[in-house]
Amino acid sequence: MCGRFSLFEPIDSLTDQFNFEFFEDLDARYNIAPGQDILTVIDSGNSNRREGVRMRWGLIPFWADDEKIGYKMINARAETIDEKASFKSALKKRRCLILADGFYEWKKDGETKQPYRFGLKSKKPFALAGIWENWSKNGKSITSCTIITTEPNKMTRKVHDRMPVILPEDKIDVWLNPAIDESSELKKLLVPLQAEKMESYQVSTAINSARNEGEELILPINSL
C-alpha cells in the first residue's frame, strides 16, 4: 500500500513541470496522511492547461452512506481496479495525478517497523496515478481520491510488496486524456517504475505519527 507521502516543492515549480493552473498557496508537507486534503491535477477541458484541485485522500464512492469509508480506500489495486464497484467508473471517467516528491513504506524488523523513504534519483517531483469521485449526502459534498498501487519493483520489494504507480512524464497525457476509456489500455500504464530511476533510505520513526511535520522527517539514516 501507499499510506504516507510528501510534497514540499514550491507551487510555481510544480505548475511549470506538470502544466496546470492553481491559484492557492501550498504549504510544504513532509508527512501527508490519509484523510487530509492533497493536491491533485485533472484534465480541465482546456487543451493548454490542466487544473489543480484539492481533494481528500481516501476515495468515498458516490453511493456510500458514510464518508468514513474513505479511510478504507486510500489505495486501489491496479490488478483489480476495473472490477471493483468503488473504482471502475472512476477509472474510465475521473482520473487524476497525485503530486509527490517522495513516499514512505515500512519494513518489519522483529517487533518493530523501520520506515523508508522512496523518491527519484533526479530529486524531481513525480505524478502518482489516481482516480477521484464526488460524494454528496445530507447537504455535505466531498471530492476525494485514491492512489493506485501495483506490484513492487526490485527496490521497493526489499521493503514492501506493493508500491504506488509512478507515471513517467511521457505517459501523463495518456492517463489524463478523457477520450481514452478502455480499461485494458489504461491498465497498461499501471506498472512499476524502473527501480534504476529510484532511490531509497531509512528515515526516523518520527514519520510514524501523522502529527509530526518538518524537514527533519526526510533526513536519511541509511540507504538501501
LINPE-V507785 format. One record per residue. N is the residue number from 1. BURIAL is b if it has 9 or more other ideal C-beta (glycine too) atoms within 8 Angstrom, else e. Layout:
n=<N/N>
burial=<BURIAL/BURIAL>
//
This chain:
n=<1/2/3/4/5/6/7/8/9/10/11/12/13/14/15/16/17/18/19/20/21/22/23/24/25/26/27/28/29/30/31/32/33/34/35/36/37/38/39/40/41/42/43/44/45/46/47/48/49/50/51/52/53/54/55/56/57/58/59/60/61/62/63/64/65/66/67/68/69/70/71/72/73/74/75/76/77/78/79/80/81/82/83/84/85/86/87/88/89/90/91/92/93/94/95/96/97/98/99/100/101/102/103/104/105/106/107/108/109/110/111/112/113/114/115/116/117/118/119/120/121/122/123/124/125/126/127/128/129/130/131/132/133/134/135/136/137/138/139/140/141/142/143/144/145/146/147/148/149/150/151/152/153/154/155/156/157/158/159/160/161/162/163/164/165/166/167/168/169/170/171/172/173/174/175/176/177/178/179/180/181/182/183/184/185/186/187/188/189/190/191/192/193/194/195/196/197/198/199/200/201/202/203/204/205/206/207/208/209/210/211/212/213/214/215/216/217/218/219/220/221/222/223/224>
burial=<e/b/e/b/b/b/b/e/b/e/b/e/b/b/b/e/e/b/e/b/b/b/e/e/e/b/e/e/b/b/b/b/b/b/e/b/e/b/b/b/b/b/b/b/e/e/e/e/e/b/b/b/b/b/b/b/b/b/b/b/b/e/e/b/e/e/b/e/b/b/b/e/b/b/b/b/b/b/e/e/b/b/e/b/e/e/b/b/e/b/b/e/e/b/b/b/b/b/b/b/b/b/b/b/b/b/b/e/e/e/e/e/e/b/b/b/b/b/b/b/e/e/e/e/b/b/b/b/b/b/b/b/b/e/b/e/e/e/e/e/e/b/b/b/b/b/b/b/b/b/e/b/b/e/b/b/b/e/b/b/e/b/b/b/b/b/b/e/e/e/b/b/e/e/b/b/e/e/e/e/e/e/b/e/e/b/b/e/b/b/e/b/b/e/b/e/e/b/b/b/b/b/b/b/e/e/b/e/e/e/e/b/e/e/e/e/b/b/e/b/e/e/e/b>
//
